[in-house]
């Protein structure tokens, strides 16, 4: 059977967080710096103060929105021929997301990101078995118009991977252009039935939606494109300095965005996103791989399931600035909590240094971590066939199972996961083979994949259509 989901909240804990959230939504309200959003909320029964830009959302409005919210949805490949299901109980892992710097190997200093780095990241992601979704890895710094950086990055993804893409912005104009890219790639003006990407949008904690973000949310919902709502409150700065307070502020903000999305278009897929951040008062820095953030990865999943929403979190995460032991244990712990609590989407493979840095080698290493933990989460099949009592009887005492039928059958199955870059060799064999570290093994894989190039490049006509979208954005930002 499958591994039981990790849990950290009791039923009464979740009820208290929910009731507190409803109390704040209905009495304190949320600030929306958008006339469009305020008018939509008022039309649907919210109490709106236009002068203060605050909308009070009633319990009935939350309940109504939850009734139209899908618990699962399909996310399609670039060519519309295949899809994955988000919300089916099988965690999906994604690469990225939105770093600034690149480290090319174990000894290099970090470098400013270039468009070519995004291309390479997409190519490597496309080859990796335990990467299901490709997020924007880097914001390229070599584009002529800086405001178009994200557009060039998403274009590079669509051109070099067939897997669904994941992007985020706080600009309605850029988000609109990105959804235009989704349509151009799909060859359809309506992608609500075959979305090939997810748009991530975030409020500004505490309890505030910027105009660009909320207007983009409304537009995205009307297009039927899946939304990942990602509040990022920081304990002690934009949320109470307690894990429960941080979780509650986060929950309130997710519910506010979910309600607006369902008002704009009932049935829009909305994901309960989370990217937990605590704050180190001593070093004055954000922390994304502390023990508390991993506890919250579990708690956030539980709150998502409480509402019947698909869930997202970030992992494998690390605050280390290097491919070192801290990187390994932080990534393993955060990813174990993310996957084994049952999150539907786990983003951030390839990223470290508190989300500032990407490494292609790290992407391959994280693919290994993803595969190991997903294998643990899958559990074991216990059946008459898998126990193989007949072989136990026939082999008897002091025999071996090398030539048994089920040994050969299971050797070709996914019962035992083969290592990809991990070292499983004895010392002498390992030294005779060059004594390579896992980071060096990962680098070898990166070079192998890049030498092959993109498996399925985007058709020239569609690539030209993406160029045209970027050109129009630059001319009319």
C-alpha positions as CSV (number, residue, x, y, z in Angstrom):
1,X,0.0,0.0,0.0
2,X,1.0,3.6,-0.4
3,X,2.7,5.5,2.4
4,X,0.2,7.3,4.7
5,X,0.3,11.0,4.3
6,X,2.2,13.0,6.9
7,X,0.0,15.1,9.1
8,X,0.7,17.7,11.7
9,X,-2.7,19.4,12.2
10,X,-5.7,17.8,14.0
11,X,-9.2,18.3,12.8
12,X,-9.8,20.9,15.5
13,X,-6.6,22.7,14.5
14,X,-7.9,23.0,10.9
15,X,-11.3,24.1,12.1
16,X,-9.8,26.9,14.2
17,X,-7.6,28.1,11.3
18,X,-10.6,28.0,9.0
19,X,-12.9,29.9,11.5
20,X,-10.3,32.5,12.1
21,X,-9.8,33.0,8.4
22,X,-13.6,33.4,7.9
23,X,-13.7,35.9,10.8
24,X,-10.9,38.0,9.2
25,X,-12.3,37.8,5.7
26,X,-15.8,38.9,6.8
27,X,-15.0,41.5,9.4
28,X,-11.5,42.9,8.7
29,X,-11.6,42.2,4.9
30,X,-9.0,42.3,2.2
31,X,-7.6,45.3,0.5
32,X,-7.8,45.2,-3.3
33,X,-6.0,48.0,-5.2
34,X,-8.2,47.4,-8.2
35,X,-11.6,48.9,-9.1
36,X,-12.2,46.0,-11.4
37,X,-11.8,43.5,-8.5
38,X,-13.9,45.6,-6.1
39,X,-16.7,45.9,-8.5
40,X,-16.7,42.2,-9.1
41,X,-16.7,41.5,-5.4
42,X,-19.5,44.0,-4.8
43,X,-21.6,42.5,-7.6
44,X,-21.3,39.1,-5.9
45,X,-22.3,40.2,-2.5
46,X,-19.2,41.6,-0.8
47,X,-19.3,44.7,1.4
48,X,-17.0,47.1,-0.4
49,X,-15.5,50.4,0.8
50,X,-14.2,52.0,-2.3
51,X,-12.4,54.8,-0.4
52,X,-10.4,52.3,1.6
53,X,-10.3,49.7,-1.2
54,X,-11.4,47.0,1.3
55,X,-13.8,44.2,0.5
56,X,-15.4,42.1,3.2
57,X,-16.1,38.5,2.1
58,X,-18.9,36.7,3.8
59,X,-18.8,33.0,4.9
60,X,-21.6,32.3,2.3
61,X,-19.4,33.7,-0.5
62,X,-16.5,31.4,0.5
63,X,-18.9,28.4,0.7
64,X,-20.4,29.2,-2.8
65,X,-16.9,29.5,-4.3
66,X,-15.8,26.2,-2.8
67,X,-18.8,24.4,-4.4
68,X,-17.6,25.3,-7.9
69,X,-13.9,24.6,-7.3
70,X,-12.6,21.5,-9.1
71,X,-10.6,19.1,-6.9
72,X,-8.5,18.0,-9.9
73,X,-7.8,19.0,-13.5
74,X,-5.7,17.9,-16.5
75,X,-2.5,19.7,-17.5
76,X,-1.5,19.1,-21.1
77,X,1.8,18.7,-23.0
78,X,2.7,21.3,-25.5
79,X,1.3,19.3,-28.4
80,X,-2.0,18.5,-26.7
81,X,-1.4,14.7,-27.1
82,X,-0.7,13.8,-23.5
83,X,-1.5,15.2,-20.0
84,X,-1.0,14.7,-16.3
85,X,-3.7,15.0,-13.7
86,X,-3.3,17.4,-10.9
87,X,-5.1,16.3,-7.8
88,X,-5.1,12.6,-8.4
89,X,-3.0,11.8,-5.3
90,X,0.3,11.3,-7.2
91,X,2.7,14.2,-6.5
92,X,4.1,15.9,-9.6
93,X,7.5,17.5,-9.5
94,X,8.5,20.7,-11.3
95,X,11.8,22.5,-12.1
96,X,12.5,26.2,-11.6
97,X,11.6,28.8,-10.4
98,X,12.5,32.5,-11.1
99,X,16.1,32.6,-9.8
100,X,18.6,35.4,-10.9
101,X,21.9,33.6,-10.9
102,X,23.5,30.5,-12.4
103,X,26.3,28.4,-11.1
104,X,27.6,26.2,-13.9
105,X,29.6,23.6,-11.8
106,X,30.9,22.9,-8.3
107,X,33.7,25.4,-8.3
108,X,32.2,28.3,-10.3
109,X,31.1,31.7,-8.9
110,X,27.5,32.6,-9.6
111,X,26.8,34.4,-12.9
112,X,24.0,36.6,-14.1
113,X,21.4,34.5,-16.0
114,X,21.3,34.6,-19.8
115,X,18.6,33.3,-22.2
116,X,20.8,30.5,-23.3
117,X,20.8,29.2,-19.7
118,X,17.0,29.0,-19.8
119,X,17.2,27.1,-23.0
120,X,19.7,24.6,-21.5
121,X,17.6,24.2,-18.4
122,X,14.5,23.4,-20.5
123,X,16.4,20.8,-22.5
124,X,17.8,19.1,-19.4
125,X,14.3,19.2,-17.7
126,X,12.8,17.6,-20.8
127,X,15.1,14.6,-20.5
128,X,14.6,14.0,-16.7
129,X,12.1,11.3,-15.7
130,X,11.2,12.8,-12.3
131,X,10.4,16.3,-13.7
132,X,6.8,16.6,-14.8
133,X,6.4,20.4,-15.1
134,X,9.0,23.0,-16.2
135,X,9.0,26.3,-14.4
136,X,10.9,29.4,-15.4
137,X,14.4,28.7,-14.0
138,X,16.0,32.1,-14.4
139,X,15.1,35.7,-15.3
140,X,17.6,36.3,-18.2
141,X,19.5,39.5,-17.9
142,X,20.7,39.7,-21.5
143,X,17.5,40.9,-23.1
144,X,17.2,44.3,-24.7
145,X,14.1,45.3,-22.9
146,X,14.2,44.2,-19.2
147,X,10.4,44.2,-18.8
148,X,10.2,41.4,-21.4
149,X,12.6,39.1,-19.6
150,X,9.9,36.7,-18.5
151,X,8.5,36.5,-22.0
152,X,11.8,35.4,-23.4
153,X,12.2,32.9,-20.7
154,X,8.8,31.3,-21.3
155,X,9.4,31.3,-25.0
156,X,12.7,29.4,-24.4
157,X,10.7,26.8,-22.3
158,X,8.0,26.2,-25.0
159,X,10.7,25.9,-27.7
160,X,12.7,23.3,-25.8
161,X,10.4,21.1,-23.8
162,X,7.0,19.4,-24.5
163,X,6.2,19.3,-20.8
164,X,3.7,21.8,-19.3
165,X,5.1,25.1,-18.2
166,X,4.8,27.1,-15.0
167,X,5.2,30.9,-14.8
168,X,4.5,33.8,-12.4
169,X,4.3,37.5,-12.7
170,X,2.6,40.5,-10.9
171,X,1.8,42.2,-14.2
172,X,-1.5,41.9,-15.9
173,X,0.0,42.9,-19.2
174,X,2.8,40.3,-19.0
175,X,0.4,37.6,-17.8
176,X,-1.9,38.4,-20.7
177,X,1.0,38.0,-23.2
178,X,2.0,34.7,-21.5
179,X,-1.5,33.3,-21.9
180,X,-1.3,34.4,-25.5
181,X,1.8,32.2,-25.8
182,X,-0.1,29.3,-24.3
183,X,-2.8,29.8,-27.0
184,X,-0.2,30.1,-29.8
185,X,1.6,26.9,-28.8
186,X,-1.7,25.0,-28.4
187,X,-3.0,26.4,-31.7
188,X,-6.3,27.3,-30.0
189,X,-7.9,30.5,-28.8
190,X,-9.7,28.6,-26.0
191,X,-7.2,26.6,-23.9
192,X,-9.6,26.0,-21.0
193,X,-10.0,22.3,-22.0
194,X,-6.3,21.7,-22.8
195,X,-4.2,24.1,-20.7
196,X,-0.4,23.6,-21.3
197,X,0.6,25.8,-18.4
198,X,-0.1,27.2,-15.0
199,X,-0.1,30.9,-14.0
200,X,1.0,31.7,-10.5
201,X,-0.2,34.9,-8.9
202,X,0.5,36.3,-5.4
203,X,-1.1,38.7,-3.0
204,X,1.2,41.1,-1.0
205,X,1.1,40.1,2.6
206,X,-0.5,41.0,4.8
207,X,-4.1,41.0,3.4
208,X,-3.5,43.0,0.2
209,X,-3.7,42.4,-3.6
210,X,-1.8,44.7,-5.9
211,X,-3.7,45.9,-9.0
212,X,-1.5,44.0,-11.5
213,X,-1.8,40.7,-9.6
214,X,-5.5,40.7,-9.0
215,X,-6.4,42.0,-12.5
216,X,-4.2,39.2,-13.9
217,X,-6.0,36.7,-11.7
218,X,-9.4,37.8,-13.0
219,X,-8.1,37.6,-16.6
220,X,-6.5,34.2,-16.1
221,X,-9.7,32.8,-14.5
222,X,-11.9,34.1,-17.4
223,X,-9.6,32.3,-19.8
224,X,-10.0,29.0,-17.8
225,X,-6.3,28.7,-17.3
226,X,-5.2,27.0,-14.0
227,X,-4.2,29.3,-11.2
228,X,-1.7,28.7,-8.5
229,X,-2.3,31.2,-5.7
230,X,0.9,31.8,-3.8
231,X,0.9,34.0,-0.8
232,X,4.4,34.4,0.6
233,X,3.9,35.9,4.1
234,X,7.1,36.1,6.2
235,X,7.0,35.2,9.9
236,X,7.7,38.3,12.0
237,X,7.5,40.7,9.1
238,X,4.3,40.3,7.1
239,X,2.7,37.6,9.4
240,X,2.6,36.8,13.1
241,X,5.9,35.4,14.4
242,X,4.4,31.9,15.0
243,X,3.9,28.9,12.7
244,X,0.2,28.9,13.3
245,X,-0.1,32.7,12.7
246,X,1.9,32.4,9.5
247,X,-0.3,29.6,8.3
248,X,-3.5,31.5,9.1
249,X,-2.4,34.7,7.2
250,X,-1.5,32.4,4.3
251,X,-4.8,30.6,4.4
252,X,-6.8,33.9,4.5
253,X,-5.0,35.2,1.4
254,X,-5.5,31.9,-0.6
255,X,-9.2,32.0,0.2
256,X,-9.5,35.6,-0.9
257,X,-8.0,34.8,-4.3
258,X,-10.0,31.6,-4.7
259,X,-13.2,33.5,-4.2
260,X,-12.4,36.1,-6.8
261,X,-11.3,33.4,-9.3
262,X,-14.6,31.5,-8.9
263,X,-16.6,34.8,-9.3
264,X,-14.7,35.5,-12.5
265,X,-15.4,32.1,-13.9
266,X,-16.9,29.3,-11.8
267,X,-15.0,26.1,-12.2
268,X,-11.6,27.6,-12.8
269,X,-8.9,25.3,-11.5
270,X,-7.3,26.9,-8.5
271,X,-4.3,25.5,-6.6
272,X,-3.6,26.1,-2.9
273,X,-0.1,27.3,-3.4
274,X,2.6,27.7,-0.7
275,X,6.2,28.8,-0.5
276,X,6.9,28.9,3.2
277,X,9.3,31.5,4.5
278,X,10.5,32.2,8.0
279,X,12.8,35.0,9.0
280,X,16.2,34.9,10.8
281,X,16.2,38.0,13.0
282,X,19.9,37.5,13.8
283,X,21.1,37.6,10.2
284,X,18.2,39.6,8.8
285,X,17.5,37.1,6.1
286,X,14.6,35.1,4.7
287,X,14.8,31.3,5.2
288,X,13.1,28.7,3.0
289,X,14.5,25.4,4.4
290,X,14.1,25.8,8.1
291,X,12.5,23.0,10.1
292,X,9.4,25.2,10.5
293,X,9.0,25.7,6.8
294,X,9.0,21.9,6.4
295,X,6.4,21.6,9.2
296,X,4.3,24.1,7.3
297,X,4.6,22.2,4.0
298,X,2.7,19.4,5.8
299,X,0.2,21.8,7.4
300,X,-0.5,23.6,4.1
301,X,-1.2,20.3,2.3
302,X,-3.7,19.5,5.0
303,X,-5.5,22.8,4.7
304,X,-5.7,22.4,0.9
305,X,-7.3,19.0,1.4
306,X,-9.6,20.5,4.0
307,X,-11.0,22.7,1.2
308,X,-10.8,20.1,-1.5
309,X,-8.2,22.1,-3.4
310,X,-5.2,20.7,-5.3
311,X,-2.0,21.7,-3.4
312,X,1.4,23.1,-4.3
313,X,4.5,23.8,-2.4
314,X,8.2,24.5,-3.0
315,X,10.9,21.8,-2.6
316,X,13.5,20.5,-2.7
317,X,14.6,23.8,-1.0
318,X,18.0,24.8,0.5
319,X,19.4,28.0,1.9
320,X,23.0,26.7,1.2
321,X,24.9,28.7,-1.4
322,X,26.8,25.6,-2.6
323,X,26.5,21.9,-3.6
324,X,27.4,20.7,-0.1
325,X,26.1,18.6,2.8
326,X,23.7,21.3,4.1
327,X,22.2,21.5,0.6
328,X,21.7,17.8,0.6
329,X,20.0,17.5,4.0
330,X,17.8,20.5,3.6
331,X,16.7,19.4,0.1
332,X,16.0,15.9,1.3
333,X,14.0,16.9,4.4
334,X,12.0,19.6,2.6
335,X,11.2,17.3,-0.3
336,X,10.3,14.4,2.0
337,X,7.8,16.6,3.8
338,X,6.4,18.1,0.6
339,X,5.9,14.8,-1.2
340,X,5.0,12.5,1.7
341,X,2.3,14.9,2.9
342,X,0.6,14.5,-0.5
343,X,1.2,17.8,-2.3
344,X,0.0,17.6,-5.8
345,X,2.7,19.9,-7.3
346,X,6.2,20.3,-5.8
347,X,8.2,23.0,-7.6
348,X,11.8,24.2,-7.3
349,X,14.0,21.4,-8.6
350,X,17.4,22.9,-9.6
351,X,17.2,25.8,-7.2
352,X,19.1,26.6,-4.1
353,X,20.7,29.6,-2.2
354,X,17.2,30.7,-0.8
355,X,15.8,30.7,-4.3
356,X,18.4,33.0,-5.9
357,X,20.5,30.5,-7.7
358,X,20.0,27.7,-10.3
359,X,22.4,25.0,-11.3
360,X,22.0,22.5,-14.1
361,X,23.9,20.0,-12.0
362,X,21.5,20.7,-9.1
363,X,18.6,20.0,-11.4
364,X,19.9,16.5,-12.1
365,X,20.6,15.9,-8.4
366,X,17.1,17.1,-7.5
367,X,15.6,14.8,-10.1
368,X,17.3,11.9,-8.2
369,X,15.9,13.2,-4.9
370,X,12.5,13.4,-6.4
371,X,12.6,9.9,-7.8
372,X,13.9,8.4,-4.5
373,X,11.2,10.1,-2.4
374,X,8.4,9.4,-4.9
375,X,9.5,5.8,-4.7
376,X,9.2,5.8,-0.9
377,X,5.8,7.5,-1.1
378,X,4.5,4.9,-3.6
379,X,5.0,2.2,-1.0
380,X,5.0,-1.6,-1.8
381,X,2.6,-4.0,-3.4
382,X,1.7,-6.9,-1.1
383,X,-0.1,-9.6,-3.0
384,X,0.0,-13.3,-3.4
385,X,2.0,-12.8,-6.6
386,X,4.5,-10.3,-5.1
387,X,5.1,-12.5,-2.0
388,X,5.8,-15.5,-4.4
389,X,5.3,-18.3,-2.0
390,X,5.9,-20.9,-4.7
391,X,9.5,-19.6,-5.2
392,X,10.1,-19.6,-1.4
393,X,9.0,-23.2,-1.3
394,X,10.9,-24.3,-4.4
395,X,14.2,-22.5,-3.6
396,X,14.0,-23.8,-0.1
397,X,17.0,-23.7,2.3
398,X,20.3,-22.0,1.3
399,X,19.3,-21.7,-2.4
400,X,19.2,-18.5,-4.5
401,X,16.6,-16.6,-6.5
402,X,18.8,-15.4,-9.4
403,X,17.0,-17.5,-12.1
404,X,13.5,-17.4,-10.6
405,X,10.9,-16.1,-13.0
406,X,9.7,-13.4,-10.6
407,X,13.2,-12.1,-10.1
408,X,13.6,-11.5,-13.8
409,X,10.1,-10.0,-14.0
410,X,10.7,-7.6,-11.1
411,X,14.1,-6.7,-12.5
412,X,12.4,-5.1,-15.4
413,X,9.6,-3.5,-13.4
414,X,9.6,-0.3,-11.3
415,X,9.6,-2.3,-8.0
416,X,13.3,-1.4,-7.4
417,X,14.3,2.1,-8.5
418,X,17.7,2.2,-10.2
419,X,20.1,5.0,-9.2
420,X,20.8,7.7,-11.9
421,X,23.7,9.7,-10.4
422,X,24.1,8.3,-6.9
423,X,27.3,6.3,-6.2
424,X,26.5,2.6,-5.4
425,X,29.9,1.2,-6.1
426,X,32.4,-0.2,-3.6
427,X,35.4,2.0,-3.0
428,X,37.9,0.2,-5.3
429,X,35.4,0.0,-8.2
430,X,34.5,3.6,-7.7
431,X,38.1,4.7,-7.7
432,X,38.9,2.6,-10.8
433,X,36.0,4.3,-12.6
434,X,37.4,7.7,-11.8
435,X,36.2,8.4,-8.3
436,X,33.6,10.9,-9.4
437,X,31.4,12.8,-6.9
438,X,27.6,12.9,-7.4
439,X,27.9,16.5,-8.6
440,X,30.5,15.4,-11.2
441,X,28.1,12.6,-12.2
442,X,25.3,15.1,-12.6
443,X,27.6,17.4,-14.7
444,X,28.3,14.5,-17.0
445,X,24.5,13.9,-17.4
446,X,24.0,17.6,-18.2
447,X,26.7,17.6,-20.9
448,X,25.1,14.4,-22.4
449,X,21.7,15.9,-22.6
450,X,22.8,19.2,-24.0
451,X,24.9,17.4,-26.6
452,X,21.7,15.8,-27.9
453,X,19.8,19.1,-28.0
454,X,16.1,19.5,-27.6
455,X,14.2,16.3,-28.2
456,X,11.2,17.9,-29.9
457,X,11.9,21.6,-30.9
458,X,8.8,23.8,-31.4
459,X,7.6,24.2,-35.0
460,X,9.1,27.2,-36.7
461,X,5.6,28.7,-37.3
462,X,4.7,28.6,-33.6
463,X,8.1,29.9,-32.6
464,X,7.5,32.9,-34.9
465,X,4.1,33.5,-33.3
466,X,5.8,33.7,-29.9
467,X,8.3,36.2,-31.3
468,X,5.4,38.3,-32.5
469,X,3.8,38.3,-29.1
470,X,7.0,39.6,-27.5
471,X,7.4,42.2,-30.3
472,X,3.9,43.5,-29.7
473,X,4.5,43.6,-25.9
474,X,7.7,45.6,-26.4
475,X,6.0,48.1,-28.8
476,X,2.9,48.5,-26.5
477,X,4.0,47.6,-22.9
